[in-house]
């Protein structure tokens, strides 16, 4: 069901962009491309997890490789949305400003580490059963690490959005930034 929802959302976004701007619609809208890419990652992850759980319902084992790939695609979707939030918050200065080279490297390394740790935490909870008293996956050190990194991403997004908002003179764009800040707050609070 979620695969259908994400796939439909991605298709509708793409179709609306093409309808409004023609064949070059996605080339001139990189943020929209990232959003569509995130929906594709989410849909792919949902399809793979669906196939794993259908097989699991029949034999009690499923297809562990599809489970791993599904979790990987879900982690990629989360990372793409996190990066999208940062790019909007910085007004794309993260990629285009020469003074942001150090910060660009830090953000890319942080996102890579979050993807790796998310995947490691998911794999650990799914495939390795230890006898610890941790019931919730994020009670372990890997889960706590993911939550801390996501907190840092949220704080950086919020800080950048505040700076970008202060420098903006157009009231329409300022309203857009407030809406993006609210969505970032909801997104990062519900991320795990």
C-alpha positions in Angstrom: 0.0 0.0 0.0 2.8 2.4 0.9 4.7 1.4 -2.3 1.6 2.4 -4.3 1.3 5.7 -2.5 5.0 6.7 -2.9 5.0 5.5 -6.5 1.8 7.5 -7.3 3.2 10.6 -5.5 6.4 10.4 -7.5 4.5 9.9 -10.8 2.1 12.8 -10.0 5.0 15.1 -9.1 6.8 14.3 -12.4 3.6 14.6 -14.5 2.7 18.0 -12.9 6.2 19.3 -13.5 6.1 18.2 -17.1 2.7 19.6 -17.6 3.6 23.0 -16.3 7.0 23.4 -17.9 7.3 20.9 -20.7 10.1 18.3 -21.2 12.7 20.4 -19.5 10.7 20.6 -16.3 12.9 18.4 -14.1 16.2 19.6 -15.5 15.5 23.2 -14.2 14.1 22.0 -10.9 16.8 20.1 -8.9 14.9 20.2 -5.6 11.9 18.6 -7.3 14.2 15.9 -8.8 15.5 15.2 -5.3 11.9 14.9 -3.9 11.0 12.5 -6.8 14.2 10.5 -6.1 13.2 10.2 -2.5 9.7 8.9 -3.4 11.3 6.4 -5.8 13.6 5.2 -3.0 10.7 4.9 -0.6 8.5 3.1 -3.2 11.3 0.7 -4.0 12.0 0.0 -0.4 8.3 -0.6 0.3 8.0 -3.0 -2.6 11.1 -5.0 -1.6 9.9 -5.2 2.0 6.4 -6.2 0.8 7.9 -9.1 -1.2 10.0 -10.2 1.7 7.0 -10.2 4.1 4.7 -12.0 1.7 7.3 -14.8 1.4 7.7 -14.6 5.2 4.0 -15.1 5.7 4.2 -18.4 3.8 7.5 -20.0 5.1 8.5 -18.0 8.2 11.8 -17.1 6.7 11.2 -14.6 3.9 13.9 -13.4 1.6 16.6 -11.8 3.8 18.4 -10.2 0.9 15.2 -8.3 -0.2 14.7 -7.3 3.5 18.2 -5.9 3.5 17.7 -4.1 0.2 14.4 -2.7 1.3 15.9 -1.3 4.5 18.7 0.2 2.4 16.3 2.0 0.1 14.3 3.3 3.0 17.5 4.7 4.6 18.4 6.3 1.3 15.0 7.9 1.1 15.4 9.4 4.6 18.9 10.7 3.7 17.6 12.3 0.5 14.9 14.1 2.4 17.4 15.2 5.1 19.7 16.6 2.4 16.7 18.3 0.7 15.8 20.0 3.9 19.4 21.2 4.3 19.6 22.5 0.8 16.3 24.4 1.1 17.4 25.8 4.5 20.6 27.1 3.0 19.1 28.3 -0.2 21.4 26.0 -2.2 24.5 27.8 -0.8 25.8 24.5 0.4 26.7 23.5 -3.2 27.4 26.7 -4.9 29.2 28.9 -2.4 33.0 28.5 -2.4 33.1 29.4 1.3 31.0 26.4 2.2 33.4 23.7 1.0 34.3 22.6 4.6 30.6 22.6 5.6 29.7 20.7 2.4 32.2 17.9 3.3 30.9 17.7 6.9 27.3 17.4 5.8 28.1 14.8 3.2 30.1 12.8 5.7 27.4 13.1 8.3 24.7 12.0 5.9 26.9 9.0 4.8 27.4 8.1 8.4 23.7 8.3 9.2 22.9 6.1 6.3 25.5 3.6 7.4 24.4 3.7 11.0 20.7 3.4 10.1 21.4 0.4 8.0 23.6 -1.2 10.7 21.0 -0.6 13.3 18.2 -2.1 11.1 20.3 -5.1 10.1 21.3 -5.7 13.7 17.7 -5.6 14.9 16.5 -7.8 12.1 19.2 -10.4 11.7 21.1 -10.6 15.0 19.1 -11.5 18.1 21.0 -10.8 21.3 19.7 -11.4 24.8 19.9 -7.8 25.9 17.0 -6.1 27.6 16.7 -3.6 24.8 13.1 -3.9 23.5 13.1 -0.9 21.2 15.7 -0.8 18.4 16.8 2.7 19.3 17.7 1.8 22.8 21.0 0.4 21.7 24.2 2.4 21.1 23.6 2.3 17.3 20.1 3.6 17.6 21.2 6.4 20.0 23.9 7.4 17.6 21.4 7.7 14.8 19.1 9.8 17.0 22.0 12.1 17.9 23.1 12.6 14.3 19.5 13.3 13.3 19.4 15.9 16.1 22.5 17.5 14.7 21.0 17.6 11.2 17.8 19.1 12.6 19.8 21.8 14.5 21.9 22.7 11.4 18.7 22.8 9.2 17.0 25.0 11.7 20.0 27.3 12.1 20.5 27.6 8.3 16.8 28.2 7.8 16.8 31.0 10.4 19.8 32.7 8.6 18.3 32.3 5.2 14.9 33.7 6.5 16.6 36.8 8.0 18.4 37.6 4.7 15.2 37.2 2.6 13.4 40.4 1.7 10.4 38.9 -0.3 7.4 38.2 1.9 6.3 35.3 -0.3 9.6 33.6 0.0 9.6 34.2 3.8 6.2 32.5 4.1 7.7 29.6 2.0 10.6 29.4 4.4 8.3 29.3 7.4 6.4 26.4 5.9 9.6 24.6 5.1 10.8 25.1 8.7 7.6 23.7 10.0 7.9 20.7 7.8 11.5 20.2 8.8 10.4 20.2 12.5 7.7 17.6 11.8 10.1 15.5 9.7 13.0 15.4 12.1 10.7 14.8 15.1 9.2 11.8 13.4 12.4 10.5 11.7 13.4 7.4 13.6 
